[in-house]
Amino acid sequence: MAEDSELDLPASIAASWGLRERSGKGPKPGLSIDRIVRAAVAIAESDGLGAVSMSRVAADLGASTMSLYRYVASKDELLMLMMDAPVAKPPESRPDEGWRAGLERWARELRVVYLRHPWLVRVPISGPPITPNQIMWMEAALRALTGTPLEEGEKVSTVLLLSALVRSDVALFADLQDAARTGPYLQHLLRSYSRWLRTLTDEERFPAVRAAVDAGVFDEAENGVFVEPEEDYDFEFGLGRVLDGLDALMRSRSG
């Protein structure tokens, strides 16, 4: 992987920060990192992440595959840059907003971004964030924790935990959407799930599951609620419990 000589950064990452422009000998006129990333994102948006390849991007740009490597050293590097493109800027901090409200807003807005671009959660996590927009989102979450009794490492761990919560929630939604598109099984399962569980379980072997069944917890699945992103009860419940735990930890240190 080519690197920036001063910062020891991959050249394309340095370019994403405006530190330099990646180029090579005799590049195709008009080709740039920005154009390559935008073309790759367009493919992911229309055909899914699996359709993204260096050869497909090159074809869409009317360039040779080898010419892309003058700007982006590998597909992994391209994926890293792609993750930064649709994220844009994080929510602005509000001076009258407490840490909890700030993190709630941060997590909800990140979730909206992922729901708009679900291919983002298909990108394998290969390391910590390093591109500009990703770092700005980390900054926004860490800033919300300024003045709290958490240690700096704990603040970073909090951001990681919330990011994982958002990502897993959207990944589940994306999986269900994929299943719904590929065949009728999911809708059949949802319509029948509560009835099947009621038939297959009993209070002796599965007392906890049966209690949930008898309480009607799974009846909502019959209406397809599990594949609607607007129905975010599970996400809000998880987010609330994470923040409750942080609140309890902070109170234990403040008192």
GROMACS elastic network, one bead per residue, 0.5 to 0.9 nm:
[ bonds ]
;  ai    aj funct       b0    kb
    1    10     6  0.65248   500
    1    11     6  0.82672   500
    1    72     6  0.87365   500
    1    73     6  0.55178   500
    1    74     6  0.75855   500
    1    77     6  0.89189   500
    2     5     6  0.89801   500
    2     9     6  0.82449   500
    2    10     6  0.56428   500
    2    11     6  0.58527   500
    2    12     6  0.84234   500
    2    72     6  0.87245   500
    2    73     6  0.66341   500
    3     6     6  0.86234   500
    3     7     6  0.80197   500
    3     8     6  0.55334   500
    3     9     6  0.50062   500
    3    12     6  0.82184   500
    3    13     6  0.88568   500
    3    14     6  0.83864   500
    4     7     6  0.56646   500
    4     8     6  0.51437   500
    4    10     6  0.58572   500
    4    12     6  0.85883   500
    4    13     6  0.87482   500
    4    14     6  0.66797   500
    4    20     6  0.84208   500
    5     8     6  0.56426   500
    5     9     6  0.76310   500
    5    11     6  0.86202   500
    6     9     6  0.79838   500
    7    10     6  0.87681   500
    7    14     6  0.82124   500
    8    11     6  0.85420   500
    9    12     6  0.81817   500
    9    13     6  0.65119   500
    9    14     6  0.60348   500
   10    13     6  0.53495   500
   10    14     6  0.63652   500
   10    15     6  0.87311   500
   10    72     6  0.89369   500
   10    73     6  0.82377   500
   10    77     6  0.83971   500
   11    14     6  0.50791   500
   11    15     6  0.61847   500
   11    16     6  0.87086   500
   11    19     6  0.89940   500
   11    20     6  0.75857   500
   11    21     6  0.78495   500
   11    22     6  0.61184   500
   11    71     6  0.79654   500
   11    72     6  0.79868   500
   11    73     6  0.84234   500
   12    16     6  0.62053   500
   12    17     6  0.88353   500
   12    20     6  0.82790   500
   12    21     6  0.75361   500
   12    22     6  0.60692   500
   12    33     6  0.71386   500
   12    71     6  0.65331   500
   12    72     6  0.60056   500
   12    73     6  0.78699   500
   12    77     6  0.78004   500
   12    78     6  0.86564   500
   12    81     6  0.81364   500
   13    17     6  0.66444   500
   13    18     6  0.88622   500
   13    19     6  0.87504   500
   13    77     6  0.82489   500
   13    80     6  0.86860   500
   13    81     6  0.74741   500
   13   130     6  0.77888   500
   13   131     6  0.65805   500
   13   132     6  0.89473   500
   14    17     6  0.53200   500
   14    18     6  0.65748   500
   14    19     6  0.52553   500
   14    20     6  0.60852   500
   14    21     6  0.79512   500
   14    22     6  0.85641   500
   14   131     6  0.87654   500
   15    19     6  0.52380   500
   15    21     6  0.50426   500
   15    22     6  0.64595   500
   15    33     6  0.79961   500
   16    19     6  0.74073   500
   16    20     6  0.80939   500
   16    21     6  0.83500   500
   16    33     6  0.82370   500
   16    34     6  0.84652   500
   16    81     6  0.77841   500
   16   131     6  0.67960   500
   16   132     6  0.70389   500
   17    20     6  0.79007   500
   17   131     6  0.72210   500
   17   132     6  0.61736   500
   18    21     6  0.73883   500
   21    32     6  0.81644   500
   21    33     6  0.79443   500
   21    71     6  0.84436   500
   22    32     6  0.76727   500
   22    33     6  0.71926   500
   22    70     6  0.71554   500
   22    71     6  0.51588   500
   22    72     6  0.79770   500
   23    26     6  0.85293   500
   23    27     6  0.68214   500
   23    32     6  0.78799   500
   23    33     6  0.89204   500
   23    70     6  0.58634   500
   23    71     6  0.57907   500
   24    27     6  0.58166   500
   24    67     6  0.86874   500
   24    69     6  0.89498   500
   24    70     6  0.52397   500
   24    71     6  0.74074   500
   25    70     6  0.80715   500
   26    29     6  0.83425   500
   27    30     6  0.84238   500
   27    31     6  0.70896   500
   27    32     6  0.89649   500
   27    67     6  0.65238   500
   27    68     6  0.87393   500
   27    70     6  0.73062   500
   27    71     6  0.89429   500
   28    31     6  0.56264   500
   28    32     6  0.88474   500
   28    63     6  0.72306   500
   28    64     6  0.88717   500
   28    67     6  0.70809   500
   29    32     6  0.86501   500
   30    35     6  0.83530   500
   31    34     6  0.83202   500
   31    35     6  0.63834   500
   31    36     6  0.72705   500
   31    61     6  0.82217   500
   31    63     6  0.83739   500
   31    67     6  0.86980   500
   31    68     6  0.82565   500
   31    71     6  0.86201   500
   32    35     6  0.52498   500
   32    36     6  0.62228   500
   32    37     6  0.86355   500
   32    68     6  0.86470   500
   32    71     6  0.68759   500
   33    36     6  0.50946   500
   33    37     6  0.60858   500
   33    38     6  0.85092   500
   33    68     6  0.85474   500
   33    71     6  0.58819   500
   33    72     6  0.70968   500
   33    81     6  0.89877   500
   34    37     6  0.52292   500
   34    38     6  0.60767   500
   34    39     6  0.85475   500
   35    38     6  0.51259   500
   35    39     6  0.60909   500
   35    40     6  0.85943   500
   35    61     6  0.82073   500
   36    39     6  0.52078   500
   36    40     6  0.62464   500
   36    41     6  0.86795   500
   36    57     6  0.69761   500
   36    58     6  0.79604   500
   36    61     6  0.76531   500
   36    68     6  0.75439   500
   36    71     6  0.84350   500
   36    72     6  0.84705   500
   36    78     6  0.84009   500
   37    40     6  0.50695   500
   37    41     6  0.61051   500
   37    42     6  0.85549   500
   37    57     6  0.87059   500
   37    78     6  0.68728   500
   37    79     6  0.85401   500
   37    81     6  0.67021   500
   37    82     6  0.57853   500
   37    85     6  0.76019   500
   38    41     6  0.50981   500
   38    42     6  0.61358   500
   38    43     6  0.87173   500
   38    82     6  0.77664   500
   38    85     6  0.76647   500
   39    42     6  0.51053   500
   39    43     6  0.64166   500
   39    44     6  0.88213   500
   39    57     6  0.61167   500
   39    58     6  0.86552   500
   39    60     6  0.70518   500
   39    61     6  0.71929   500
   40    43     6  0.51740   500
   40    44     6  0.63498   500
   40    45     6  0.86913   500
   40    49     6  0.88684   500
   40    52     6  0.62274   500
   40    53     6  0.79742   500
   40    54     6  0.84771   500
   40    56     6  0.83307   500
   40    57     6  0.57131   500
   40    60     6  0.88664   500
   40    78     6  0.81044   500
   40    79     6  0.85655   500
   40    82     6  0.71365   500
   41    44     6  0.50149   500
   41    45     6  0.60675   500
   41    46     6  0.86202   500
   41    49     6  0.85239   500
   41    52     6  0.83070   500
   41    82     6  0.61341   500
   41    83     6  0.86456   500
   41    85     6  0.77257   500
   41    86     6  0.81239   500
   42    45     6  0.50898   500
   42    46     6  0.62176   500
   42    47     6  0.83830   500
   43    46     6  0.52779   500
   43    47     6  0.56332   500
   43    48     6  0.67861   500
   43    49     6  0.74564   500
   43    51     6  0.67379   500
   43    52     6  0.61774   500
   43    56     6  0.84214   500
   43    57     6  0.77423   500
   43    60     6  0.88820   500
   44    47     6  0.54168   500
   44    50     6  0.75258   500
   44    51     6  0.66778   500
   44    52     6  0.62477   500
   44   117     6  0.87340   500
   44   119     6  0.65129   500
   44   120     6  0.88392   500
   45    48     6  0.58935   500
   45    49     6  0.77291   500
   45   117     6  0.69220   500
   45   118     6  0.84786   500
   45   119     6  0.71664   500
   46    49     6  0.89992   500
   47    50     6  0.76613   500
   47    51     6  0.59458   500
   47    52     6  0.82605   500
   48    51     6  0.57514   500
   48    52     6  0.74749   500
   48   118     6  0.87617   500
   48   119     6  0.61465   500
   48   122     6  0.89534   500
   49    52     6  0.54695   500
   49    53     6  0.88677   500
   49   119     6  0.56859   500
   49   120     6  0.81058   500
   49   122     6  0.68632   500
   49   123     6  0.75073   500
   50    53     6  0.79215   500
   50   119     6  0.89970   500
   50   122     6  0.87534   500
   51    56     6  0.76641   500
   52    55     6  0.83997   500
   52    56     6  0.64090   500
   52    57     6  0.69049   500
   52    75     6  0.88067   500
   53    56     6  0.51548   500
   53    57     6  0.61668   500
   53    58     6  0.84752   500
   53    75     6  0.70389   500
   54    57     6  0.52133   500
   54    58     6  0.60685   500
   54    59     6  0.85852   500
   54    65     6  0.61148   500
   54    66     6  0.86754   500
   54    68     6  0.73376   500
   54    69     6  0.86473   500
   54    74     6  0.81636   500
   54    75     6  0.65112   500
   54    78     6  0.86404   500
   55    58     6  0.50545   500
   55    59     6  0.61050   500
   55    60     6  0.86623   500
   55    64     6  0.76207   500
   55    65     6  0.51230   500
   55    66     6  0.86300   500
   55    68     6  0.88827   500
   56    59     6  0.50796   500
   56    60     6  0.62365   500
   56    61     6  0.86561   500
   56    65     6  0.82675   500
   57    60     6  0.51799   500
   57    61     6  0.62959   500
   57    62     6  0.86419   500
   57    63     6  0.84867   500
   57    65     6  0.79246   500
   57    68     6  0.85382   500
   58    61     6  0.50956   500
   58    62     6  0.60614   500
   58    64     6  0.56110   500
   58    65     6  0.51588   500
   58    66     6  0.84519   500
   58    67     6  0.79758   500
   58    68     6  0.67789   500
   59    63     6  0.59472   500
   59    64     6  0.70235   500
   59    65     6  0.76110   500
   60    63     6  0.76900   500
   61    64     6  0.85767   500
   63    66     6  0.84324   500
   63    67     6  0.67170   500
   63    68     6  0.77719   500
   64    67     6  0.53392   500
   64    68     6  0.71334   500
   65    68     6  0.55808   500
   65    69     6  0.73134   500
   66    69     6  0.54262   500
   66    70     6  0.73803   500
   67    70     6  0.56084   500
   67    71     6  0.76831   500
   68    71     6  0.55393   500
   68    72     6  0.60681   500
   68    73     6  0.80006   500
   68    74     6  0.89769   500
   69    73     6  0.50653   500
   69    74     6  0.68917   500
   70    73     6  0.69856   500
   72    75     6  0.76170   500
   72    77     6  0.64374   500
   72    78     6  0.62402   500
   73    76     6  0.83175   500
   73    77     6  0.64251   500
   73    78     6  0.78722   500
   74    77     6  0.52051   500
   74    78     6  0.63744   500
   74    79     6  0.87742   500
   75    79     6  0.61336   500
   75    80     6  0.86039   500
   76    79     6  0.50825   500
   76    80     6  0.63259   500
   76    81     6  0.87959   500
   76   126     6  0.85140   500
   77    80     6  0.51025   500
   77    81     6  0.64333   500
   77    82     6  0.86569   500
   78    81     6  0.51322   500
   78    82     6  0.60565   500
   78    83     6  0.87255   500
   79    83     6  0.62567   500
   79    84     6  0.89134   500
   79   123     6  0.69829   500
   79   124     6  0.87774   500
   80    83     6  0.54243   500
   80    84     6  0.70117   500
   80   123     6  0.84130   500
   80   126     6  0.86737   500
   80   129     6  0.86349   500
   80   130     6  0.85441   500
   80   131     6  0.76949   500
   81    84     6  0.54063   500
   81    85     6  0.67685   500
   81   131     6  0.70319   500
   82    85     6  0.53305   500
   82    86     6  0.75847   500
   82   120     6  0.84983   500
   83    86     6  0.67887   500
   83    87     6  0.71454   500
   83   120     6  0.63166   500
   83   123     6  0.77936   500
   83   131     6  0.85938   500
   83   133     6  0.89868   500
   83   134     6  0.81309   500
   84    87     6  0.56551   500
   84    88     6  0.73309   500
   84   131     6  0.63104   500
   84   132     6  0.71961   500
   84   133     6  0.56438   500
   84   134     6  0.60978   500
   85    88     6  0.66308   500
   85   133     6  0.77763   500
   86   113     6  0.76564   500
   86   117     6  0.74786   500
   86   120     6  0.88105   500
   87    90     6  0.78606   500
   87   110     6  0.81083   500
   87   113     6  0.63734   500
   87   114     6  0.82714   500
   87   117     6  0.89188   500
   87   133     6  0.65832   500
   87   134     6  0.75312   500
   87   137     6  0.87363   500
   88   113     6  0.88915   500
   88   133     6  0.59819   500
   88   134     6  0.85885   500
   88   137     6  0.89448   500
   89    92     6  0.84389   500
   89   133     6  0.61531   500
   89   134     6  0.87174   500
   89   136     6  0.68890   500
   89   137     6  0.71315   500
   90    93     6  0.89581   500
   90   106     6  0.74052   500
   90   109     6  0.78472   500
   90   110     6  0.78834   500
   90   133     6  0.78530   500
   90   134     6  0.89167   500
   90   136     6  0.66551   500
   90   137     6  0.52485   500
   90   138     6  0.88070   500
   90   139     6  0.89273   500
   90   140     6  0.66586   500
   90   141     6  0.89669   500
   91   105     6  0.76964   500
   91   106     6  0.65299   500
   91   109     6  0.73928   500
   91   137     6  0.82035   500
   91   140     6  0.73159   500
   92   140     6  0.73957   500
   93    96     6  0.89581   500
   93    97     6  0.77080   500
   93   102     6  0.70971   500
   93   140     6  0.69164   500
   93   141     6  0.89902   500
   93   143     6  0.77349   500
   93   144     6  0.71910   500
   94    97     6  0.52876   500
   94    98     6  0.84932   500
   94   102     6  0.77254   500
   94   144     6  0.89495   500
   95    98     6  0.81443   500
   97   100     6  0.80918   500
   97   101     6  0.61309   500
   97   102     6  0.61562   500
   97   144     6  0.84224   500
   98   101     6  0.55107   500
   98   102     6  0.61430   500
   98   103     6  0.87257   500
   98   144     6  0.73955   500
   98   145     6  0.85921   500
   99   102     6  0.50934   500
   99   103     6  0.61927   500
   99   104     6  0.85908   500
   99   143     6  0.85816   500
   99   145     6  0.54337   500
   99   146     6  0.77754   500
   99   147     6  0.87707   500
   99   148     6  0.78439   500
  100   103     6  0.52429   500
  100   104     6  0.61019   500
  100   105     6  0.86206   500
  100   144     6  0.78437   500
  100   145     6  0.83726   500
  100   243     6  0.68068   500
  100   246     6  0.89751   500
  100   247     6  0.81905   500
  101   104     6  0.50454   500
  101   105     6  0.61744   500
  101   106     6  0.85112   500
  101   144     6  0.85873   500
  102   105     6  0.52962   500
  102   106     6  0.61243   500
  102   107     6  0.86891   500
  102   140     6  0.87471   500
  102   141     6  0.75712   500
  102   143     6  0.89064   500
  102   144     6  0.55547   500
  102   145     6  0.84044   500
  103   107     6  0.60209   500
  103   108     6  0.84441   500
  103   140     6  0.88215   500
  103   141     6  0.62598   500
  103   142     6  0.89698   500
  103   144     6  0.64372   500
  103   145     6  0.81902   500
  103   159     6  0.88471   500
  103   162     6  0.84973   500
  103   243     6  0.83952   500
  104   107     6  0.53062   500
  104   108     6  0.61390   500
  104   109     6  0.85681   500
  104   239     6  0.74869   500
  104   240     6  0.83487   500
  104   243     6  0.84096   500
  105   108     6  0.51798   500
  105   109     6  0.60435   500
  105   110     6  0.84795   500
  106   109     6  0.53379   500
  106   110     6  0.61370   500
  106   111     6  0.85943   500
  106   137     6  0.83111   500
  106   140     6  0.76838   500
  106   141     6  0.66548   500
  106   144     6  0.89614   500
  107   110     6  0.51420   500
  107   111     6  0.61455   500
  107   112     6  0.87230   500
  107   141     6  0.86903   500
  107   162     6  0.66749   500
  107   163     6  0.73458   500
  107   165     6  0.86212   500
  107   166     6  0.66941   500
  107   239     6  0.81211   500
  108   111     6  0.50519   500
  108   112     6  0.63530   500
  108   113     6  0.88633   500
  108   166     6  0.80252   500
  108   236     6  0.88279   500
  109   112     6  0.50022   500
  109   113     6  0.64284   500
  109   114     6  0.88123   500
  110   113     6  0.51074   500
  110   114     6  0.63908   500
  110   115     6  0.86849   500
  110   137     6  0.86463   500
  110   163     6  0.81939   500
  110   166     6  0.72120   500
  110   167     6  0.89231   500
  111   114     6  0.51020   500
  111   115     6  0.60856   500
  111   116     6  0.85697   500
  111   163     6  0.89970   500
  111   166     6  0.56260   500
  111   167     6  0.75092   500
  111   169     6  0.82821   500
  111   170     6  0.70624   500
  112   115     6  0.50709   500
  112   116     6  0.61860   500
  112   117     6  0.86176   500
  113   116     6  0.52163   500
  113   117     6  0.62667   500
  113   118     6  0.82580   500
  114   118     6  0.51663   500
  114   119     6  0.78503   500
  114   120     6  0.63461   500
  114   121     6  0.70914   500
  114   166     6  0.82104   500
  114   167     6  0.75469   500
  114   170     6  0.66071   500
  114   171     6  0.88977   500
  115   118     6  0.52171   500
  115   119     6  0.88999   500
  115   120     6  0.89499   500
  115   170     6  0.63243   500
  115   173     6  0.84829   500
  115   174     6  0.83015   500
  115   229     6  0.76219   500
  116   119     6  0.89603   500
  117   120     6  0.59779   500
  117   121     6  0.83800   500
  118   121     6  0.58827   500
  118   122     6  0.74171   500
  118   170     6  0.70381   500
  118   171     6  0.74545   500
  118   173     6  0.87767   500
  118   174     6  0.63992   500
  119   122     6  0.51337   500
  119   123     6  0.69669   500
  119   171     6  0.89788   500
  119   174     6  0.83741   500
  120   123     6  0.55656   500
  120   124     6  0.89485   500
  120   167     6  0.88022   500
  121   124     6  0.76532   500
  121   125     6  0.88950   500
  121   167     6  0.61089   500
  121   168     6  0.80343   500
  121   170     6  0.72051   500
  121   171     6  0.58949   500
  121   174     6  0.84983   500
  122   125     6  0.88990   500
  122   171     6  0.75987   500
  123   126     6  0.87652   500
  125   128     6  0.79229   500
  127   130     6  0.85444   500
  129   132     6  0.86172   500
  129   134     6  0.57194   500
  129   135     6  0.62462   500
  129   138     6  0.83024   500
  130   133     6  0.86622   500
  130   134     6  0.66589   500
  130   135     6  0.62387   500
  131   134     6  0.54939   500
  131   135     6  0.61769   500
  131   136     6  0.87429   500
  132   135     6  0.52000   500
  132   136     6  0.61853   500
  132   137     6  0.87786   500
  133   137     6  0.62875   500
  133   138     6  0.86679   500
  134   137     6  0.52274   500
  134   138     6  0.63953   500
  134   139     6  0.86696   500
  135   139     6  0.60577   500
  135   140     6  0.86111   500
  136   140     6  0.61711   500
  136   141     6  0.87738   500
  137   140     6  0.50816   500
  137   141     6  0.64297   500
  137   142     6  0.86473   500
  138   141     6  0.53218   500
  138   142     6  0.61384   500
  138   143     6  0.84471   500
  138   156     6  0.82804   500
  138   159     6  0.70081   500
  139   142     6  0.51335   500
  139   143     6  0.58800   500
  139   144     6  0.86046   500
  140   143     6  0.51096   500
  140   144     6  0.64201   500
  141   144     6  0.52147   500
  141   145     6  0.69055   500
  141   155     6  0.85651   500
  141   156     6  0.87753   500
  141   158     6  0.87547   500
  141   159     6  0.63863   500
  142   145     6  0.52493   500
  142   146     6  0.67175   500
  142   152     6  0.87581   500
  142   155     6  0.62552   500
  142   156     6  0.69740   500
  142   158     6  0.85854   500
  142   159     6  0.71193   500
  143   146     6  0.51278   500
  143   147     6  0.88553   500
  144   147     6  0.85572   500
  144   148     6  0.88913   500
  145   148     6  0.56277   500
  145   149     6  0.86876   500
  145   150     6  0.77708   500
  145   155     6  0.67805   500
  146   149     6  0.86759   500
  146   150     6  0.87439   500
  146   155     6  0.89000   500
  147   150     6  0.83201   500
  148   151     6  0.83471   500
  148   250     6  0.71483   500
  149   249     6  0.87876   500
  149   250     6  0.59109   500
  149   251     6  0.86920   500
  149   253     6  0.67308   500
  149   254     6  0.71327   500
  150   153     6  0.80542   500
  150   154     6  0.58227   500
  150   155     6  0.61695   500
  150   246     6  0.89074   500
  150   249     6  0.84410   500
  150   250     6  0.68938   500
  150   253     6  0.87054   500
  151   154     6  0.51453   500
  151   155     6  0.63295   500
  151   156     6  0.88891   500
  152   155     6  0.51014   500
  152   156     6  0.64963   500
  152   157     6  0.87152   500
  153   156     6  0.51840   500
  153   157     6  0.62174   500
  153   158     6  0.86304   500
  154   158     6  0.60710   500
  154   159     6  0.86888   500
  155   159     6  0.64355   500
  155   160     6  0.87328   500
  156   159     6  0.51287   500
  156   160     6  0.62864   500
  156   161     6  0.86642   500
  157   161     6  0.61112   500
  157   162     6  0.86580   500
  158   161     6  0.50561   500
  158   162     6  0.62168   500
  158   163     6  0.84898   500
  158   242     6  0.89544   500
  158   246     6  0.84364   500
  159   162     6  0.52227   500
  159   163     6  0.60029   500
  159   164     6  0.85096   500
  160   163     6  0.50952   500
  160   164     6  0.61070   500
  160   165     6  0.86181   500
  161   164     6  0.51574   500
  161   165     6  0.62436   500
  161   166     6  0.87946   500
  161   242     6  0.84136   500
  162   166     6  0.62779   500
  162   167     6  0.85417   500
  162   239     6  0.75477   500
  162   242     6  0.79967   500
  163   166     6  0.52297   500
  163   167     6  0.60593   500
  163   168     6  0.85452   500
  164   167     6  0.50240   500
  164   168     6  0.59345   500
  164   169     6  0.84085   500
  165   168     6  0.53592   500
  165   169     6  0.61603   500
  165   170     6  0.87265   500
  165   235     6  0.77923   500
  165   238     6  0.76211   500
  165   239     6  0.75037   500
  166   169     6  0.52554   500
  166   170     6  0.63109   500
  166   171     6  0.85327   500
  166   235     6  0.76726   500
  166   239     6  0.87212   500
  167   170     6  0.53313   500
  167   171     6  0.59707   500
  167   172     6  0.86135   500
  168   172     6  0.61382   500
  168   173     6  0.86343   500
  169   172     6  0.53364   500
  169   173     6  0.64743   500
  169   174     6  0.87808   500
  169   234     6  0.83357   500
  169   235     6  0.65087   500
  170   174     6  0.60480   500
  170   175     6  0.85361   500
  170   229     6  0.81987   500
  171   175     6  0.60825   500
  171   176     6  0.86130   500
  172   175     6  0.50998   500
  172   176     6  0.62805   500
  172   177     6  0.86026   500
  172   227     6  0.89532   500
  173   176     6  0.51844   500
  173   177     6  0.61415   500
  173   178     6  0.86320   500
  173   226     6  0.77033   500
  173   227     6  0.61066   500
  173   228     6  0.76877   500
  173   229     6  0.68220   500
  174   178     6  0.61213   500
  174   179     6  0.85636   500
  174   227     6  0.85264   500
  175   178     6  0.51217   500
  175   179     6  0.62006   500
  175   180     6  0.86271   500
  176   180     6  0.60742   500
  176   181     6  0.86270   500
  176   186     6  0.76470   500
  176   226     6  0.78037   500
  176   227     6  0.59989   500
  177   180     6  0.50352   500
  177   181     6  0.62789   500
  177   182     6  0.87751   500
  177   227     6  0.63842   500
  177   228     6  0.88419   500
  178   181     6  0.51911   500
  178   182     6  0.63064   500
  179   182     6  0.52771   500
  179   183     6  0.66226   500
  179   184     6  0.83136   500
  179   185     6  0.77940   500
  179   186     6  0.62594   500
  180   183     6  0.58872   500
  180   184     6  0.65667   500
  180   185     6  0.74853   500
  180   186     6  0.56527   500
  180   187     6  0.68108   500
  180   227     6  0.83363   500
  181   184     6  0.79655   500
  182   185     6  0.85641   500
  183   186     6  0.72668   500
  183   187     6  0.85154   500
  184   187     6  0.56130   500
  184   188     6  0.62188   500
  184   189     6  0.86524   500
  185   188     6  0.50783   500
  185   189     6  0.60043   500
  185   190     6  0.85896   500
  186   190     6  0.60985   500
  186   191     6  0.85501   500
  187   190     6  0.50584   500
  187   191     6  0.60995   500
  187   192     6  0.85346   500
  187   222     6  0.82436   500
  187   224     6  0.70620   500
  188   191     6  0.52132   500
  188   192     6  0.61598   500
  188   193     6  0.82568   500
  188   222     6  0.87896   500
  189   192     6  0.51892   500
  189   193     6  0.54350   500
  189   196     6  0.88924   500
  189   221     6  0.86197   500
  189   222     6  0.84361   500
  190   193     6  0.52155   500
  190   194     6  0.79639   500
  190   218     6  0.88275   500
  190   219     6  0.88826   500
  190   220     6  0.86030   500
  190   222     6  0.51060   500
  190   223     6  0.75128   500
  190   224     6  0.62402   500
  190   225     6  0.86834   500
  190   226     6  0.80958   500
  191   194     6  0.77461   500
  191   195     6  0.84031   500
  191   219     6  0.85402   500
  191   220     6  0.89684   500
  191   221     6  0.64259   500
  191   223     6  0.69799   500
  191   224     6  0.74810   500
  192   195     6  0.54051   500
  192   196     6  0.59364   500
  192   197     6  0.85957   500
  192   221     6  0.83383   500
  192   222     6  0.67429   500
  193   196     6  0.51323   500
  193   197     6  0.61377   500
  193   198     6  0.85240   500
  193   218     6  0.70812   500
  193   219     6  0.78391   500
  193   221     6  0.70677   500
  193   222     6  0.73246   500
  194   197     6  0.52302   500
  194   198     6  0.61187   500
  194   199     6  0.86842   500
  194   213     6  0.66440   500
  194   216     6  0.78815   500
  194   217     6  0.83388   500
  194   218     6  0.52851   500
  194   219     6  0.55539   500
  194   220     6  0.86001   500
  194   221     6  0.75528   500
  194   222     6  0.76828   500
  195   198     6  0.50831   500
  195   199     6  0.63180   500
  195   200     6  0.86926   500
  195   213     6  0.88433   500
  195   218     6  0.89984   500
  195   219     6  0.83724   500
  196   199     6  0.51318   500
  196   200     6  0.60236   500
  196   201     6  0.84601   500
  197   200     6  0.50409   500
  197   201     6  0.57370   500
  197   202     6  0.89261   500
  197   209     6  0.84970   500
  197   210     6  0.78992   500
  197   213     6  0.70747   500
  197   218     6  0.88942   500
  198   201     6  0.57802   500
  198   202     6  0.75821   500
  198   210     6  0.72234   500
  198   213     6  0.65245   500
  198   214     6  0.78409   500
  199   202     6  0.78545   500
  201   204     6  0.85298   500
  201   205     6  0.71507   500
  201   206     6  0.60432   500
  201   207     6  0.83809   500
  201   209     6  0.76564   500
  201   210     6  0.64151   500
  202   205     6  0.58805   500
  202   206     6  0.57446   500
  202   207     6  0.67994   500
  202   209     6  0.85799   500
  202   210     6  0.62798   500
  203   206     6  0.53564   500
  203   208     6  0.77325   500
  203   209     6  0.81813   500
  203   210     6  0.58222   500
  203   211     6  0.77578   500
  204   207     6  0.57962   500
  205   208     6  0.89771   500
  206   209     6  0.53826   500
  206   210     6  0.59024   500
  206   211     6  0.84994   500
  207   210     6  0.51187   500
  207   211     6  0.61005   500
  207   212     6  0.88190   500
  208   211     6  0.51361   500
  208   212     6  0.65767   500
  208   213     6  0.87979   500
  209   212     6  0.52364   500
  209   213     6  0.62754   500
  209   214     6  0.86922   500
  210   214     6  0.59715   500
  210   215     6  0.83801   500
  211   214     6  0.51767   500
  211   215     6  0.61172   500
  211   216     6  0.87944   500
  212   215     6  0.50576   500
  212   216     6  0.65236   500
  212   217     6  0.55614   500
  212   218     6  0.75099   500
  213   216     6  0.52746   500
  213   217     6  0.58542   500
  213   218     6  0.61896   500
  213   219     6  0.79301   500
  214   217     6  0.76273   500
  214   218     6  0.89660   500
  215   218     6  0.83621   500
  215   219     6  0.89109   500
  216   219     6  0.51585   500
  216   220     6  0.77284   500
  217   220     6  0.68320   500
  217   221     6  0.85539   500
  218   221     6  0.55579   500
  218   222     6  0.77971   500
  219   222     6  0.57624   500
  219   223     6  0.79538   500
  220   223     6  0.55736   500
  220   224     6  0.71156   500
  220   225     6  0.60898   500
  220   226     6  0.81365   500
  221   224     6  0.50675   500
  221   225     6  0.54222   500
  221   226     6  0.61045   500
  221   227     6  0.89071   500
  222   225     6  0.75201   500
  223   226     6  0.83850   500
  224   227     6  0.58635   500
  224   228     6  0.71384   500
  225   228     6  0.54459   500
  225   229     6  0.85104   500
  225   230     6  0.89723   500
  225   231     6  0.65914   500
  226   229     6  0.80045   500
  226   231     6  0.76213   500
  227   231     6  0.83011   500
  228   231     6  0.55909   500
  228   232     6  0.81636   500
  229   232     6  0.62415   500
  230   233     6  0.87901   500
  231   234     6  0.81167   500
  231   235     6  0.88535   500
  232   235     6  0.52514   500
  232   236     6  0.61275   500
  232   237     6  0.84935   500
  233   236     6  0.51536   500
  233   237     6  0.59584   500
  233   238     6  0.85536   500
  234   237     6  0.50770   500
  234   238     6  0.61794   500
  234   239     6  0.85475   500
  235   238     6  0.51896   500
  235   239     6  0.60486   500
  235   240     6  0.84711   500
  236   239     6  0.50225   500
  236   240     6  0.59380   500
  236   241     6  0.85421   500
  237   240     6  0.51823   500
  237   241     6  0.62711   500
  237   242     6  0.87445   500
  238   241     6  0.52344   500
  238   242     6  0.62613   500
  238   243     6  0.86862   500
  239   242     6  0.52523   500
  239   243     6  0.62764   500
  239   244     6  0.85549   500
  240   243     6  0.52027   500
  240   244     6  0.60002   500
  240   245     6  0.86377   500
  241   245     6  0.62141   500
  241   246     6  0.86859   500
  242   245     6  0.52251   500
  242   246     6  0.64525   500
  242   247     6  0.87313   500
  243   247     6  0.60425   500
  243   248     6  0.85534   500
  244   247     6  0.50101   500
  244   248     6  0.61940   500
  244   249     6  0.86491   500
  245   248     6  0.51322   500
  245   249     6  0.62539   500
  245   250     6  0.86746   500
  246   249     6  0.50603   500
  246   250     6  0.61448   500
  246   251     6  0.85591   500
  247   250     6  0.51458   500
  247   251     6  0.60997   500
  247   252     6  0.85742   500
  248   251     6  0.51376   500
  248   252     6  0.61747   500
  248   253     6  0.88086   500
  249   252     6  0.51890   500
  249   253     6  0.65753   500
  249   254     6  0.88047   500
  250   253     6  0.52473   500
  250   254     6  0.61429   500
  250   255     6  0.86198   500
  251   255     6  0.59130   500
  252   255     6  0.55688   500
